[in-house]
Amino acid sequence: MTADRRGRVVALIPAAGMGTRLGLPQPKAFVDVAGATLLSRSVAAARESGVVDQVVVIVPPDLVDDVRADYPPGGSPDVTVVAGGAERSDSVRAGLAAAEDGTDLVLVHDAARALVPPELFRRVVTALLDGAEAVVPGLPVADTLKRVDGAGLVLGTPDRSELRAVQTPQGFSAVLLRHAHRDGADATDDAGLIEALGVDVQVVPGDHRAFKITTPFDLEVARLLLGAGSEASGPEVLGAGSEASGPDALGAGSEASSGESL
């Protein structure tokens, strides 16, 4: 924890989406990967970061009791479980409502980025403590990207040096994030709501391990990475030395080509 920080840091983990592109019969966050769900791995990374005072997990209404049983009171930090809404932003707003009094900074992390290392939470919080109001982790784009129209014709080629594949956790001043969500707008990227307010968003280096598990291919990559060593059971399993292998080629590269921001 940072001694001179004012207020509390709360991590919101929306996990109420179905994840239809994964093609499985349960909500994506509850898919098992090497003995643990995507959600439990994301929660573990937030708790192990040492910079989070409360974790708020937002899940489908019918799973609230089950998930609460997994996180009894008295944990460090405590995990609060609430019901999500129909859209992602509804779930973020439900998480904000559950943040405890005195919350100063809010991190929003996608449960599907289950291999995120705890260090990425620390990196985002450090940038917030240094004065940024909004912070997102991002990676340089490896592929050449094309803008196309509805017929698939190329409209232009963006300058790759100016592009970043954006990840989570994204961090914000709590006051600012609540203001951005005040009108009930829906967004897959909370930073986009902040940009619409004219507020600067700072990008810090992301991590290849924080790739989003969206498709069956992504799920297979995650399982291969976690199955690579006998100690592959938690968010710490992919240490610094493992970055040079699978995630470099498979994590960031697949994000950059898909065009997904989160």
Disulfide bonds with the S-S distance in Angstrom:
none
